[in-house]
Amino acid sequence: MCHTTLLNANFYEFLHCIDKDLATETQAGGCRRCGSTLHKNRFRRKPRGAPAGVVDAFRLSLTCSRCDKRHTPPSVRWLGRKVYLAAIVVLASAFQVGLTDQRAAHLRECINVPKRTIERWRTWWLRDFAKGVFWKDVRARLMPPVAVAALPASLLERFDGPDLSSQLVAMLRFLTPLSEVG
């Protein structure tokens, strides 16, 4: 099932490396407000959904040297302000579609996410995400159209890769504009 991807420390380390690259790109661009140099200023997060010790618990961040504006670079590990890891939010929501009650219970046990939380994520995908500005801007690029009622599973299927991990990384890269805060 999905737990090999969800619980693999190497997978999360790879996502962390991608985040470092994204932060470096953001830092090279300078402050969006005044153009000055950006300094690293990471902050602690309390990630849920992964075993202890698997994930670096810091969100990479940058602060302007002149105007003190915080810049939160795009991330493949974090999905906006959500406290669960982006991979967990995507996979748990995707696997919830069409699951038997027994398999859904196994999934919840595997990632230690309450049923109500996964249902809330499904609602977010179907209501907030599907009606949001980001989705309205990018959905036209996906032909044939993605089945909104099956989000995020229908979107995950659109990304090529030899395995689920590769597809998931591609989707998380696609979703990085949603991860930028402030």
C-alpha positions as CSV (number, residue, x, y, z in Angstrom):
1,M,0.0,0.0,0.0
2,C,1.1,3.6,0.4
3,H,2.9,3.2,3.7
4,T,6.2,2.4,2.1
5,T,6.2,5.9,0.5
6,L,4.7,7.7,3.5
7,L,7.1,6.3,6.0
8,N,10.3,6.2,4.1
9,A,13.0,8.5,5.6
10,N,14.8,8.8,2.2
11,F,11.7,10.1,0.5
12,Y,11.4,12.9,3.1
13,E,15.1,13.7,2.9
14,F,14.7,14.0,-0.9
15,L,11.8,16.4,-0.4
16,H,14.0,18.4,2.0
17,C,16.7,18.7,-0.6
18,I,14.2,20.0,-3.1
19,D,13.0,22.6,-0.5
20,K,16.6,23.7,0.0
21,D,17.0,24.3,-3.8
22,L,13.7,26.3,-3.9
23,A,14.9,28.4,-0.9
24,T,18.2,29.1,-2.7
25,E,16.4,30.2,-5.8
26,T,14.2,32.5,-3.7
27,Q,17.2,33.9,-1.8
28,A,19.0,34.6,-5.1
29,G,16.1,36.8,-6.2
30,G,16.3,39.2,-3.3
31,C,13.6,40.9,-1.4
32,R,10.3,41.3,-3.4
33,R,9.7,44.6,-1.5
34,C,13.0,46.4,-1.6
35,G,15.4,44.2,-3.5
36,S,17.9,43.7,-0.7
37,T,19.7,40.6,0.4
38,L,17.7,37.8,2.0
39,H,19.1,35.9,5.0
40,K,18.1,32.4,6.1
41,N,15.7,32.4,9.0
42,R,14.0,29.0,9.3
43,F,11.3,28.4,11.8
44,R,10.2,25.3,13.7
45,R,7.1,23.4,12.6
46,K,5.5,20.5,14.4
47,P,4.9,18.2,11.5
48,R,2.2,15.5,11.8
49,G,1.8,12.4,9.8
50,A,5.3,11.1,9.8
51,P,7.2,9.0,12.3
52,A,9.4,10.9,14.8
53,G,12.8,11.7,13.4
54,V,11.9,11.2,9.8
55,V,11.4,14.9,8.9
56,D,13.4,18.0,9.7
57,A,10.9,19.9,11.7
58,F,12.0,23.3,10.3
59,R,10.3,25.3,7.6
60,L,12.9,27.1,5.4
61,S,12.3,30.9,5.5
62,L,14.1,34.0,4.5
63,T,14.2,37.5,6.0
64,C,15.2,40.8,4.2
65,S,18.3,42.4,5.6
66,R,16.9,45.9,5.1
67,C,13.1,45.9,5.5
68,D,12.8,42.7,7.6
69,K,10.1,41.3,5.4
70,R,9.7,37.5,5.7
71,H,9.8,35.5,2.5
72,T,8.6,31.9,2.8
73,P,9.9,30.1,-0.3
74,P,7.8,27.4,-2.1
75,S,7.9,24.0,-0.5
76,V,7.2,20.4,-1.5
77,R,7.1,19.4,2.1
78,W,4.5,21.8,3.5
79,L,1.2,22.8,2.0
80,G,0.5,26.3,3.1
81,R,-0.3,26.5,6.8
82,K,-1.4,22.9,7.2
83,V,0.4,21.1,10.0
84,Y,0.4,17.8,8.3
85,L,3.1,17.1,5.6
86,A,2.0,17.8,2.1
87,A,2.6,14.2,1.0
88,I,0.4,13.0,3.7
89,V,-2.4,15.4,2.8
90,V,-2.3,14.4,-0.9
91,L,-2.0,10.7,-0.5
92,A,-4.5,10.3,2.4
93,S,-7.0,12.4,0.5
94,A,-6.3,10.5,-2.8
95,F,-6.6,7.1,-1.3
96,Q,-9.8,8.0,0.5
97,V,-11.6,8.0,-2.8
98,G,-13.1,4.6,-3.5
99,L,-11.6,2.9,-0.4
100,T,-13.4,0.3,1.5
101,D,-13.9,1.1,5.2
102,Q,-11.3,-1.6,6.1
103,R,-8.6,-0.1,3.9
104,A,-9.5,3.4,5.0
105,A,-9.1,2.4,8.6
106,H,-5.7,0.8,7.8
107,L,-4.6,4.0,6.1
108,R,-5.6,6.1,9.1
109,E,-3.8,3.8,11.4
110,C,-0.7,3.8,9.2
111,I,-0.3,7.6,9.2
112,N,-2.1,8.3,12.5
113,V,-4.6,10.8,11.0
114,P,-8.1,10.9,12.4
115,K,-11.0,10.1,10.0
116,R,-12.5,13.6,10.5
117,T,-9.2,15.2,9.4
118,I,-9.0,13.2,6.2
119,E,-12.7,14.1,5.5
120,R,-11.8,17.8,6.1
121,W,-9.0,17.5,3.6
122,R,-11.3,16.0,1.0
123,T,-13.7,18.9,1.6
124,W,-10.7,21.3,1.1
125,W,-9.8,19.6,-2.2
126,L,-13.4,19.7,-3.5
127,R,-14.4,23.1,-2.2
128,D,-11.5,25.4,-1.5
129,F,-8.9,24.1,-3.9
130,A,-11.3,23.4,-6.8
131,K,-12.8,26.9,-6.5
132,G,-9.5,28.7,-5.8
133,V,-7.5,31.0,-8.0
134,F,-4.6,28.6,-8.4
135,W,-6.8,25.8,-9.7
136,K,-8.7,28.2,-12.0
137,D,-5.4,29.3,-13.5
138,V,-3.8,25.9,-14.1
139,R,-6.7,23.5,-14.8
140,A,-6.9,24.6,-18.5
141,R,-3.3,23.2,-19.0
142,L,-4.6,19.7,-18.1
143,M,-6.3,18.1,-21.1
144,P,-8.5,16.2,-20.9
145,P,-10.0,17.9,-17.9
146,V,-9.3,16.5,-14.4
147,A,-12.3,15.0,-12.6
148,V,-12.9,17.5,-9.8
149,A,-15.0,15.1,-7.9
150,A,-12.0,12.7,-7.6
151,L,-9.4,15.3,-6.5
152,P,-6.6,14.9,-5.6
153,A,-6.4,11.3,-7.0
154,S,-7.4,12.4,-10.5
155,L,-4.7,15.1,-10.4
156,L,-2.1,12.7,-9.1
157,E,-2.8,10.3,-12.0
158,R,-1.8,13.1,-14.5
159,F,1.8,13.1,-13.4
160,D,4.2,10.6,-15.1
161,G,6.6,8.5,-13.2
162,P,7.8,4.9,-12.8
163,D,6.2,4.7,-9.3
164,L,3.9,6.5,-6.9
165,S,6.8,8.3,-5.3
166,S,7.8,9.9,-8.6
167,Q,4.3,10.9,-9.3
168,L,3.9,12.4,-5.9
169,V,7.0,14.5,-6.1
170,A,5.9,15.8,-9.5
171,M,2.5,16.7,-8.0
172,L,4.0,18.4,-5.0
173,R,6.2,20.5,-7.3
174,F,3.1,21.4,-9.2
175,L,1.4,22.5,-6.0
176,T,4.3,24.6,-4.7
177,P,2.6,28.0,-5.3
178,L,0.1,26.9,-2.6
179,S,2.9,26.5,-0.1
180,E,4.1,30.1,-0.2
181,V,2.9,31.9,2.9
182,G,3.1,35.7,3.4
